[in-house]
Amino acid sequence: MKLSAPIPLFRVFDYELAKAFYCHWLGFTIDWEHRFSPTAPRYLQISRDAAVFHLTEHYGDCTPGSKVFLHIDDVEALHAELSTRPNPNMNPGIEHAPWNAKTLEVTDPFGNRICFNQSLE
């Protein structure tokens, strides 16, 4: 038996806002989308490198305001990249965490948070 990496689900309320945040600002790509009808809520998968998230507009799929801890090998490179694409609602900084890591935390327009963590060990 072998477990695979989990896929976090984030509740989103506006497709265009989610796309602007995750794709245009954070650099994720939409892998696929699903809707039961043209007016139904969307469910989509986004990815960047090995990081995969599911974003859902469906009521009851998950709780808004969740947080994901995501390992990264170069938090300063991510910080520099995000600085080239200004976001009027986010200006994250790099912090030194007590667990011997550098972190950068962002919050999407729906209150979901991603903590990018670079271990210094």
Summary of the structure (lengths in Angstrom):
residues: 121
radius of gyration: 15.0
end to end distance: 29.3
largest distance: 48.8
contacts: 299
relative contact order: 0.22
helix: 17%
strand: 38%
